[in-house]
């Protein structure tokens, strides 16, 4: 829902785009990392090997999470933009 709201804000030219962008980036980073870690737990130790694709997805998710700031950066930015 955050991604959809952010995209609508881009289309409408809303003023809250910076806040929504940080909220969206932080949430997607946290969810992406959690999803990959849970998948590795389901596969067990073999999930970290190159025999199963989940190891690739974990590496790719980590690269995307760190692109343009990680979750902690965007949570801090969201707090500053919100007046905290």
Phi, psi and omega in degrees: 000328178293321179296315179298315179297320179295318179294321176296322180295323176296314180297321183274347183071037182292156182280342184269018184298319181297318179293315180295322179298317179291320177299315183294314180297317180297314183293316180293326177295315180293318181291319179298315179296317181296318181297317179292318179295322177293323178295320177296321177297322179294320181280344183079201183297335181292343179295338180270351181275171179275000179286331180248140185291345185297329176297320176297316181295324177296315179297317180294318179297319179296321177295318179291324179297321183278348178287129179063028177101140180273186184298318181297320177299314184285330173295319177295317179296318177300317179297317180294319180291333180273356176098012179267000000 
